[in-house]
Amino acid sequence: MLTINGKAEVVVQDAAAYQKLLEAAAQAEKEETLAAIREGVADVKAGRTKPAKAALKALAKKYGIATAGKRR
């Protein structure tokens, strides 16, 4: 690790270690994505969803955003 004024600026590592780090990051991202999908499916099964138009309309009203066909 190279530091400049006490702050880490550059890290040098061999290609194999870097590749292993990239693969670990990709695996973690994949696991997070799958967990989010599972959570969404569970929400649908439990009835914790609403139609997109209704959700968007509620958000528009909450934040004072004009919607198509209705200008503020």
CNS distance restraints for C-alpha pairs under 8 A (distance, minus, plus):
assign (resid   1 and name CA) (resid   8 and name CA) 6.68 0.50 0.50
assign (resid   1 and name CA) (resid   9 and name CA) 7.47 0.50 0.50
assign (resid   1 and name CA) (resid  10 and name CA) 5.66 0.50 0.50
assign (resid   1 and name CA) (resid  11 and name CA) 4.46 0.50 0.50
assign (resid   1 and name CA) (resid  12 and name CA) 6.23 0.50 0.50
assign (resid   2 and name CA) (resid   8 and name CA) 5.99 0.50 0.50
assign (resid   2 and name CA) (resid   9 and name CA) 5.79 0.50 0.50
assign (resid   2 and name CA) (resid  10 and name CA) 5.05 0.50 0.50
assign (resid   2 and name CA) (resid  11 and name CA) 6.39 0.50 0.50
assign (resid   3 and name CA) (resid   7 and name CA) 5.08 0.50 0.50
assign (resid   3 and name CA) (resid   8 and name CA) 4.36 0.50 0.50
assign (resid   3 and name CA) (resid   9 and name CA) 5.34 0.50 0.50
assign (resid   3 and name CA) (resid  10 and name CA) 6.99 0.50 0.50
assign (resid   4 and name CA) (resid   8 and name CA) 6.55 0.50 0.50
assign (resid   4 and name CA) (resid   9 and name CA) 6.38 0.50 0.50
assign (resid  13 and name CA) (resid  17 and name CA) 6.50 0.50 0.50
assign (resid  13 and name CA) (resid  18 and name CA) 6.55 0.50 0.50
assign (resid  14 and name CA) (resid  18 and name CA) 6.34 0.50 0.50
assign (resid  15 and name CA) (resid  19 and name CA) 6.05 0.50 0.50
assign (resid  16 and name CA) (resid  20 and name CA) 6.17 0.50 0.50
assign (resid  17 and name CA) (resid  21 and name CA) 6.24 0.50 0.50
assign (resid  18 and name CA) (resid  22 and name CA) 6.28 0.50 0.50
assign (resid  19 and name CA) (resid  23 and name CA) 6.18 0.50 0.50
assign (resid  20 and name CA) (resid  24 and name CA) 6.16 0.50 0.50
assign (resid  21 and name CA) (resid  25 and name CA) 6.22 0.50 0.50
assign (resid  22 and name CA) (resid  26 and name CA) 6.17 0.50 0.50
assign (resid  23 and name CA) (resid  27 and name CA) 6.13 0.50 0.50
assign (resid  24 and name CA) (resid  28 and name CA) 6.18 0.50 0.50
assign (resid  25 and name CA) (resid  29 and name CA) 6.19 0.50 0.50
assign (resid  26 and name CA) (resid  30 and name CA) 6.16 0.50 0.50
assign (resid  27 and name CA) (resid  31 and name CA) 6.18 0.50 0.50
assign (resid  28 and name CA) (resid  32 and name CA) 6.20 0.50 0.50
assign (resid  29 and name CA) (resid  33 and name CA) 6.15 0.50 0.50
assign (resid  30 and name CA) (resid  34 and name CA) 6.20 0.50 0.50
assign (resid  31 and name CA) (resid  35 and name CA) 6.13 0.50 0.50
assign (resid  32 and name CA) (resid  36 and name CA) 6.23 0.50 0.50
assign (resid  33 and name CA) (resid  37 and name CA) 6.27 0.50 0.50
assign (resid  34 and name CA) (resid  38 and name CA) 6.14 0.50 0.50
assign (resid  35 and name CA) (resid  39 and name CA) 6.16 0.50 0.50
assign (resid  36 and name CA) (resid  40 and name CA) 6.23 0.50 0.50
assign (resid  37 and name CA) (resid  41 and name CA) 6.23 0.50 0.50
assign (resid  38 and name CA) (resid  42 and name CA) 6.15 0.50 0.50
assign (resid  39 and name CA) (resid  43 and name CA) 6.21 0.50 0.50
assign (resid  40 and name CA) (resid  44 and name CA) 6.33 0.50 0.50
assign (resid  41 and name CA) (resid  45 and name CA) 6.25 0.50 0.50
assign (resid  42 and name CA) (resid  46 and name CA) 6.08 0.50 0.50
assign (resid  43 and name CA) (resid  47 and name CA) 6.09 0.50 0.50
assign (resid  43 and name CA) (resid  48 and name CA) 4.96 0.50 0.50
assign (resid  43 and name CA) (resid  49 and name CA) 6.49 0.50 0.50
assign (resid  44 and name CA) (resid  48 and name CA) 5.94 0.50 0.50
assign (resid  44 and name CA) (resid  49 and name CA) 5.89 0.50 0.50
assign (resid  50 and name CA) (resid  54 and name CA) 6.73 0.50 0.50
assign (resid  50 and name CA) (resid  55 and name CA) 6.52 0.50 0.50
assign (resid  51 and name CA) (resid  55 and name CA) 6.36 0.50 0.50
assign (resid  52 and name CA) (resid  56 and name CA) 6.02 0.50 0.50
assign (resid  53 and name CA) (resid  57 and name CA) 5.99 0.50 0.50
assign (resid  54 and name CA) (resid  58 and name CA) 6.17 0.50 0.50
assign (resid  55 and name CA) (resid  59 and name CA) 6.26 0.50 0.50
assign (resid  56 and name CA) (resid  60 and name CA) 6.06 0.50 0.50
assign (resid  57 and name CA) (resid  61 and name CA) 6.19 0.50 0.50
assign (resid  57 and name CA) (resid  67 and name CA) 7.58 0.50 0.50
assign (resid  58 and name CA) (resid  62 and name CA) 6.08 0.50 0.50
assign (resid  59 and name CA) (resid  63 and name CA) 6.12 0.50 0.50
assign (resid  60 and name CA) (resid  64 and name CA) 5.66 0.50 0.50
assign (resid  60 and name CA) (resid  65 and name CA) 4.61 0.50 0.50
assign (resid  60 and name CA) (resid  66 and name CA) 6.63 0.50 0.50
assign (resid  60 and name CA) (resid  67 and name CA) 6.91 0.50 0.50
assign (resid  61 and name CA) (resid  65 and name CA) 6.37 0.50 0.50
assign (resid  64 and name CA) (resid  72 and name CA) 7.99 0.50 0.50
assign (resid  65 and name CA) (resid  72 and name CA) 7.58 0.50 0.50
assign (resid  66 and name CA) (resid  70 and name CA) 5.98 0.50 0.50
assign (resid  66 and name CA) (resid  71 and name CA) 4.94 0.50 0.50
assign (resid  66 and name CA) (resid  72 and name CA) 5.49 0.50 0.50
assign (resid  67 and name CA) (resid  71 and name CA) 6.44 0.50 0.50
